[in-house]
Each structure stands twice: as structure tokens, then as C-alpha cells.
Amino acid sequence: MYRLPLVAALLLGSLITSVRAAELSTDKIAQIENDLGITLSPATQQALADIVKPDTPDQWHVDADARIEQQRKADLTLIVLDAQNNPLPDAEVELVLRKKKFKFGGVMNVKKFAGDTAMGISIARHNELFLKLFDAAGLDNGLKPKLRNGNEAHLPGYFEWCADNDIQSRGHTLIWPGMPGSNHLPNHIRSIIDALNASAVTNNGVTTYDPQLKIDLDEAADAMIVEWASLWPVYEWDVYNEPFGNHEIQEILGFDVMVKWFNLAREHSILPDAGMFINDNRMVSAQNANQYASRGDLYKWYIEYLIDAEAPMTGIGFQNRIKFEYNDPQLLYDRLEDFAVYGLDMAGTEFHIQDNGGFVPTETRRAEMTEESMVAYFSHPQGTGLNCWTYHLNDPTHGPLINDDGSFNLNGLVWYYLNRIRYATTATLATDGS
């Protein structure tokens, strides 16, 4: 009997780049270059090493690694026997982790996937690199009911590709229930809302609406959720997207319709155990304490409302778009902890680092933020995934992992290293005498 670790010992990342790290080992360089089909210059090798394997990890990374050691590892016992069922000593056993429960996922554009949008690389290369980087897939606009025209024709091929490559897909999103002037809803639902608003009568602060139009709106929203959930085999849905600013339908029909939306999503999802998420932006990635307090409190109100009503909500989504300011990773972890009290899964759904006016991180700092965000979510016991929104772009200010021509940014190399090297098991060991 031999005890084998399910996940290999992990090297620690660090915020500290002033101390030059040891060089990457030749086998790690070979893995990166061979797997991705690229060549790393000596300067790039060192820049990557400085982030992913510093000589002096800071205390935050030490603490995060301790959490990962406890939460993300298990023991595996193998008994190796010969044909006569006798223990076989000195047998060489190779252990390779094929899939993690936690998903470092990526978001792509379905038109790029299908070749409808011109790219600097081939479709095959675009899709090949996606599989090299990510454990799960998702689409930016392809699964939004509002944008089904132009996207829907490509979805069967996309899901077939996912199945062929044993990669699951997230669903974004079932309902984005609108705000005045928004175009997040399909036109037929938007027209009903406009008619309701035109017919509204307010007396003493109480607004009444045309009863038949309210029925029409309720049925149209339900039908959209039922149809869309019934079509696509996703492992989790963003059932309700961006409640902080999008609640126009509830203002008319009442907030209890949210509970019905989650029940409909659960009832009609193709995969019976699909996760049911609420999703919003600038929560754990809020600009400052005041914004976090105001936005976070309202998000908690929605979460608690759904929990109290026993809606089948399983997870909380944080878009985690960093485009105004960036704080240390402990603050990100503390904010995750703030929401962990609900006992639900937590995922970064649209991770993205974007230049925005005064916020213009260097390539190195962007890569450090990527490493820190990955570690924060992976080290939280309720973290179930982190999904990169900007996989492939021709605009470096949006922080893609790979550029339009297929070249890798430093944060793309960091993403690969953490997902495929640091948080992966490859071990060759020998059985003992028993």
C-alpha cells in the first residue's frame, strides 16, 4: 500500500517582484513551449519565474497555500497486485491529475469559434489554445437570449465541440431583467414593458398597470427562461444577471417573480444538477469601501430574499472586473469571506483586467493581479471557479491572455502555469514491499 498525494506539492506565488526568483526548470520551460507551441525568451522566462516561483513568498501567499493544502488535496491509496493477487513491490506508478473540481474557465466568442469573425490566427489554433488554458468554457454573448440572432446557429456546433473535448460550458445568462433605456431584453419583452410604462397610472405614490399587459410580461419572461434553459446543456447558469441595476420587471410584477425564475431554471435545465447562480459586477471588485458597502448590501438583500423564499439558488457570481483600482489580494479574499456566510458556491464569472483612464497596470502588474486572483479564489473553500472573460483579443488594454496573432501576454503565461503546472499532479512513484 502506498499513499499518493492527489495534488502535488505547490510552489507559491508572490506579490514581491523586487527579489529575483530562481529560473524556471528546463522541464517546465519545455512543457510550456511544447504544449503551447511557443518559444519563451530568456527575459520572458525570468519575468514569469519572478511571479510564479519567487524566492521569498509573502505571508498572504503562505496563508493561501495552507488553505489550498487543506481544501484542495486528498490522499489516494493504491494497492498494486500481480496476476495472483499478490502485492507487487517496486512497481512504477504514474499519477496524473486529469480534471479538478475547481474550474479555471475561459470565455470565448462563438462567432470567433465558428469562423464568422476574422482573426489573426486560424480557427483551429484559436480553439486549440483555449483547451490548453482552460478547464471549462463559456460564451460572452452567445447564450444571451437578446442576442440569439447571429449566435444561435453556431451553438449546436459549439456544444458538440465541448462534448468532443470533454469540457463543460457555463450558461450566461437566462434573464437580464432590464433597466429604463437598456436593451438587455429581447425586443418582444421590451415592447411589453414599454406599453406597460405608457399605460401606468400613479396615485399617492402607488403605480398601477394594465392587468393584461402584466400577464403578458409574466408569461413572456417565463417562456424565455423555460425555452433557453431547455436548449443548452450547461453545468451552471447565471440565472439572474446584474440585479443591482436590472430589476425593471420586478418593479412591475413584484420581486417574488425572481423565485419563480430560479424554480423554472432548475425544472427545465438539461443537466439536473446544474448550478443556479445570481451574478453581478463591482462587488468583490468594488472601487472602494463605500462602493462595496452600498453595492454589497443590495446584493446581499437579493441573496437573502432568494434564500428565505427557498429558491434553488446554488451559487453567487462575482464578475470580478478590475478596471478602476486594485487592492491587495487579502481584501479580495476578505470580501469573498463576507459572502461565504450564505454557504453557497462562489465563482468569479467574468474575470477581466482593463485599462481605464488613470488605472493602467503594467504587463507585469497585470500578470501579478492574475496570479493573485487565481490564488484567492482557488484557496477559498467555497470557491468553485474563476472564468477569464478576455481570452483572445486584439486590444491589449483589455488584458487578454493571448493577442489576436496568437502571441501570449505575461498574464496568459501565468494563467497557464498556475492551472497546468502549479495546481496539477504529475508523479512517478514506486510501490513499497507491501
C-alpha positions in Angstrom: 0.0 0.0 0.0 1.4 3.4 -0.9 0.0 6.8 0.0 0.0 9.1 -3.0 -0.9 12.8 -2.8 -3.8 13.7 -5.2 -2.3 17.1 -5.9 1.4 17.6 -6.0 3.2 19.9 -3.6 2.6 23.5 -4.7 5.1 26.3 -5.3 4.0 29.6 -4.0 3.4 32.8 -6.0 4.2 36.3 -4.6 3.5 40.0 -4.9 7.2 40.6 -4.4 9.0 41.0 -7.7 11.9 43.1 -6.4 13.6 39.8 -5.4 14.6 38.0 -8.5 13.3 34.4 -8.5 15.2 31.3 -9.4 14.9 30.4 -13.1 12.2 28.0 -14.3 13.4 24.5 -14.6 14.2 23.2 -18.0 11.3 20.6 -17.9 8.8 23.4 -17.0 10.1 25.5 -19.9 9.8 22.6 -22.2 6.3 21.8 -21.1 5.1 25.4 -21.7 6.8 25.7 -25.1 5.8 22.3 -26.4 2.2 22.4 -25.1 1.6 25.9 -26.3 3.7 25.8 -29.4 5.7 28.9 -28.5 9.3 29.9 -27.6 10.0 31.8 -24.4 12.7 34.3 -24.5 15.1 34.4 -21.5 13.6 37.7 -20.4 10.0 36.2 -20.5 11.2 33.1 -18.7 12.6 35.3 -15.9 9.5 37.6 -15.8 7.3 34.5 -15.4 9.5 33.0 -12.7 9.5 36.2 -10.7 5.7 35.9 -10.4 5.1 32.2 -10.1 8.1 31.0 -8.1 9.7 33.8 -6.1 12.5 33.1 -3.6 10.6 34.8 -0.8 6.8 34.3 -0.7 4.9 36.9 1.2 2.7 36.0 4.2 -0.6 36.2 2.2 0.7 33.5 -0.2 1.9 31.4 2.6 -1.5 31.5 4.2 -3.3 30.9 0.9 -1.1 27.8 0.3 -2.0 26.5 3.7 -5.7 26.7 2.8 -5.1 25.1 -0.6 -3.2 22.3 1.2 -6.2 21.6 3.4 -9.1 22.3 0.9 -7.8 21.2 -2.5 -5.9 18.0 -1.7 -6.7 14.4 -0.7 -5.0 11.1 -0.2 -5.2 8.3 -2.7 -4.3 4.8 -1.7 -3.4 2.3 -4.4 -2.8 -1.4 -4.0 -0.8 -2.9 -6.9 -1.2 -6.7 -7.3 0.2 -9.2 -9.7 -1.9 -11.8 -11.6 -2.1 -14.0 -8.5 -3.3 -11.0 -6.4 0.0 -10.8 -4.5 1.4 -7.3 -3.7 3.8 -6.1 -6.3 6.7 -4.3 -4.8 8.8 -1.7 -6.7 6.1 -1.3 -9.3 6.3 2.1 -11.1 3.1 4.1 -10.7 2.5 7.2 -12.7 -0.2 9.5 -11.4 -1.6 12.3 -13.5 -4.4 14.7 -12.4 -6.8 14.9 -15.4 -9.5 17.2 -14.0 -10.0 19.4 -11.0 -13.3 20.0 -9.2 -12.5 23.7 -9.3 -12.7 25.2 -12.8 -10.3 27.7 -14.2 -12.6 28.5 -17.1 -12.4 30.7 -20.2 -15.0 32.8 -22.1 -14.9 32.9 -25.9 -16.9 34.5 -28.7 -18.9 31.9 -30.5 -18.5 33.8 -33.8 -14.8 33.5 -33.5 -15.1 29.8 -32.6 -17.2 29.3 -35.8 -15.0 31.5 -38.0 -17.6 34.2 -38.6 -15.3 36.8 -37.2 -11.9 37.5 -38.8 -8.9 36.7 -36.6 -5.1 36.9 -36.8 -4.9 33.1 -36.1 -6.7 30.2 -37.6 -9.9 28.8 -36.0 -8.1 25.6 -35.2 -5.3 27.5 -33.4 -7.9 29.6 -31.5 -9.7 26.6 -30.3 -6.6 24.5 -29.6 -5.1 27.2 -27.3 -8.4 27.5 -25.5 -8.3 23.9 -24.5 -4.6 24.3 -23.4 -5.6 27.1 -21.0 -9.0 26.3 -19.6 -10.9 23.6 -17.7 -14.3 24.9 -18.7 -15.8 27.0 -21.4 -18.3 29.9 -21.6 -19.6 32.4 -24.1 -19.6 36.2 -23.8 -22.8 36.9 -25.9 -23.7 33.6 -27.4 -26.1 32.5 -24.7 -27.9 35.8 -24.1 -31.5 35.4 -25.3 -31.4 39.0 -26.5 -28.6 38.2 -28.9 -29.7 34.8 -30.2 -29.9 36.1 -33.8 -26.5 35.6 -35.3 -25.3 33.4 -32.5 -27.8 30.6 -32.1 -26.9 28.9 -35.4 -23.4 28.3 -34.0 -24.4 26.9 -30.6 -25.0 23.3 -31.6 -21.5 23.1 -33.1 -20.1 24.7 -30.0 -21.7 22.3 -27.6 -20.7 19.4 -29.8 -17.1 20.6 -29.6 -17.3 20.9 -25.9 -18.6 17.3 -25.6 -15.9 16.0 -28.0 -13.2 17.6 -25.9 -14.7 16.7 -22.5 -15.1 20.3 -21.5 -18.2 21.7 -19.8 -19.8 25.1 -20.6 -21.3 27.8 -18.3 -24.5 29.4 -19.3 -24.6 33.2 -19.3 -27.4 34.2 -18.9 -31.1 33.3 -18.5 -32.6 36.7 -17.6 -31.2 40.2 -17.5 -34.4 41.9 -16.4 -33.7 45.4 -17.6 -33.5 49.0 -16.6 -35.0 52.0 -18.2 -33.3 52.6 -21.5 -31.5 49.3 -21.5 -31.6 46.8 -24.4 -30.8 43.7 -22.3 -34.1 42.1 -23.0 -35.5 40.6 -26.3 -37.4 43.1 -28.3 -40.8 41.5 -27.7 -40.4 41.7 -24.0 -39.0 45.2 -24.2 -42.1 46.3 -26.1 -44.5 44.9 -23.5 -42.6 46.8 -20.8 -42.8 50.0 -22.8 -46.5 49.5 -23.3 -46.9 48.9 -19.5 -45.0 52.1 -18.7 -47.0 54.1 -21.1 -50.3 52.8 -19.5 -49.1 53.2 -15.9 -51.1 55.4 -13.6 -49.6 56.7 -10.3 -51.8 57.9 -7.4 -50.5 58.7 -4.0 -47.2 57.0 -4.8 -48.8 53.8 -5.9 -48.4 52.8 -9.6 -51.0 50.5 -11.3 -50.5 48.8 -14.7 -52.7 47.3 -17.3 -53.6 43.8 -15.9 -53.5 42.0 -19.2 -50.1 43.5 -20.1 -48.8 42.4 -16.7 -49.9 38.8 -17.6 -48.3 39.1 -21.0 -45.0 40.3 -19.4 -45.0 37.5 -16.8 -45.7 34.8 -19.4 -43.1 36.1 -21.9 -40.3 36.2 -19.3 -41.2 32.7 -18.1 -41.3 31.4 -21.6 -37.8 32.8 -22.3 -36.3 31.1 -19.3 -38.0 27.8 -20.0 -37.0 27.7 -23.6 -33.4 28.8 -23.1 -32.8 26.5 -20.1 -34.2 23.6 -22.1 -32.0 24.1 -25.0 -28.4 24.1 -23.8 -26.5 21.6 -21.6 -24.6 23.9 -19.3 -23.1 22.9 -15.9 -24.3 26.2 -14.3 -26.5 29.1 -15.3 -26.3 32.7 -14.4 -30.0 32.7 -13.8 -30.3 36.3 -12.9 -27.7 38.8 -14.2 -26.8 42.1 -12.6 -29.6 42.7 -10.0 -28.0 45.9 -8.7 -29.2 47.9 -11.7 -31.5 45.5 -13.5 -34.9 45.0 -11.8 -37.4 46.7 -14.1 -39.6 43.6 -14.5 -39.8 43.1 -10.7 -40.8 46.7 -10.2 -43.9 45.9 -12.3 -44.6 42.3 -11.4 -43.3 42.1 -7.8 -40.0 40.7 -6.6 -41.4 37.3 -5.9 -41.1 36.5 -9.6 -37.3 36.0 -9.0 -38.1 32.9 -7.0 -40.2 31.6 -9.9 -37.3 32.3 -12.3 -34.9 30.1 -10.3 -37.5 27.3 -10.0 -38.1 27.4 -13.7 -34.4 27.3 -14.4 -34.0 24.3 -12.1 -37.0 22.4 -13.5 -36.1 22.8 -17.2 -32.3 22.7 -17.1 -30.9 19.8 -19.3 -28.4 18.8 -16.6 -30.4 18.1 -13.4 -27.5 19.1 -11.1 -26.7 22.4 -13.0 -25.7 25.2 -10.7 -28.1 28.1 -10.3 -26.2 31.4 -9.9 -27.0 35.0 -9.3 -24.4 37.3 -10.9 -23.3 40.9 -10.6 -20.4 43.3 -11.0 -18.3 45.6 -8.8 -19.0 43.5 -5.6 -15.7 41.9 -4.5 -14.0 44.1 -7.1 -15.7 47.3 -5.9 -13.7 50.5 -6.3 -13.6 51.4 -2.7 -15.1 50.7 0.7 -18.1 53.0 0.2 -19.0 51.4 -3.2 -18.5 47.9 -1.7 -20.8 48.8 1.2 -23.6 50.2 -1.0 -23.5 47.6 -3.8 -22.7 44.7 -1.5 -25.6 45.4 0.9 -28.1 45.4 -2.0 -26.6 42.2 -3.4 -26.9 40.6 0.0 -30.6 41.7 0.1 -31.3 39.8 -3.1 -29.4 36.8 -1.9 -31.2 36.7 1.4 -34.5 37.3 -0.3 -34.0 34.2 -2.5 -32.7 32.1 0.4 -35.6 33.0 2.6 -38.0 32.1 -0.2 -36.2 28.8 -0.7 -35.3 29.5 -4.3 -33.0 26.7 -5.7 -30.0 29.1 -5.9 -26.7 27.3 -5.5 -24.1 30.0 -6.2 -23.1 33.6 -6.0 -21.3 35.0 -9.1 -18.8 37.9 -8.9 -17.9 39.3 -12.3 -14.5 40.4 -10.8 -13.8 43.0 -13.5 -10.8 45.1 -12.4 -10.8 48.4 -14.2 -10.8 51.2 -11.7 -8.4 50.3 -9.0 -6.8 47.2 -7.5 -6.3 46.4 -3.8 -4.2 43.7 -2.3 -5.4 40.1 -2.6 -6.3 39.9 1.1 -9.1 42.4 0.5 -10.5 40.3 -2.3 -10.3 37.2 0.0 -12.0 39.2 2.8 -14.8 40.2 0.6 -15.3 36.6 -0.5 -15.4 35.7 3.2 -18.1 38.3 3.7 -20.4 36.5 1.3 -19.3 33.0 2.4 -21.7 33.2 5.3 -24.5 32.1 3.0 -22.9 28.7 2.5 -23.2 28.9 -1.3 -20.7 28.2 -4.1 -18.8 31.3 -5.2 -17.3 31.9 -8.6 -15.5 34.6 -10.4 -17.7 34.7 -13.6 -16.1 37.4 -15.8 -12.5 38.0 -14.6 -11.1 40.9 -16.6 -8.3 43.5 -16.1 -8.9 46.5 -18.2 -7.1 49.8 -18.6 -9.4 52.7 -17.7 -8.2 56.2 -17.6 -6.0 56.5 -14.5 -5.9 52.8 -14.0 -3.3 51.4 -16.4 -1.4 48.5 -14.9 1.9 47.4 -16.5 2.1 44.0 -18.1 3.9 42.7 -15.0 1.4 44.1 -12.6 -1.5 42.8 -14.7 0.2 39.3 -14.5 0.6 39.6 -10.7 -3.1 40.5 -10.4 -4.0 37.5 -12.4 -1.9 35.2 -10.2 -3.3 36.8 -7.0 -6.9 36.5 -8.2 -6.4 32.8 -9.2 -4.9 32.0 -5.8 -7.6 33.9 -3.9 -10.5 32.0 -5.5 -8.7 28.7 -5.5 -7.7 29.0 -1.9 -11.3 29.7 -0.7 -13.1 26.6 0.4 -16.3 27.8 -1.3 -14.6 28.9 -4.5 -15.8 26.7 -7.4 -14.3 28.6 -10.4 -12.7 31.6 -11.9 -13.6 32.4 -15.5 -11.4 34.6 -17.7 -13.6 36.9 -19.8 -10.8 38.1 -22.1 -9.2 35.0 -23.7 -8.4 36.3 -27.1 -8.4 40.0 -28.2 -6.6 42.4 -30.5 -6.7 45.1 -27.8 -4.0 44.7 -25.1 -5.7 47.4 -22.9 -8.4 44.8 -22.1 -5.8 42.3 -20.7 -6.3 39.3 -23.0 -4.4 36.1 -22.3 -3.5 35.8 -26.0 -3.4 38.5 -28.6 -5.1 38.4 -32.0 -2.0 37.0 -33.6 -1.8 34.2 -31.1 1.1 35.6 -29.1 0.9 35.2 -25.3 0.8 38.0 -22.8 2.6 37.5 -19.5 -0.7 37.1 -17.7 -1.6 34.4 -20.2 1.6 32.5 -19.3 0.8 33.0 -15.6 -2.7 31.6 -16.1 -1.2 28.5 -17.9 1.4 28.0 -15.3 -0.9 28.0 -12.3 -3.6 25.9 -13.9 -1.4 23.3 -15.7 1.7 23.2 -13.6 1.3 24.6 -10.1 -2.1 23.2 -9.5 -1.6 19.9 -11.2 -0.3 16.5 -10.2 2.2 14.5 -12.1 4.1 12.0 -10.0 6.0 8.8 -10.7 6.5 6.7 -7.6 7.2 3.1 -6.7 5.2 0.7 -4.5 6.8 -0.5 -1.3 7.2 -4.0 -0.1 3.6 -4.5 0.9 
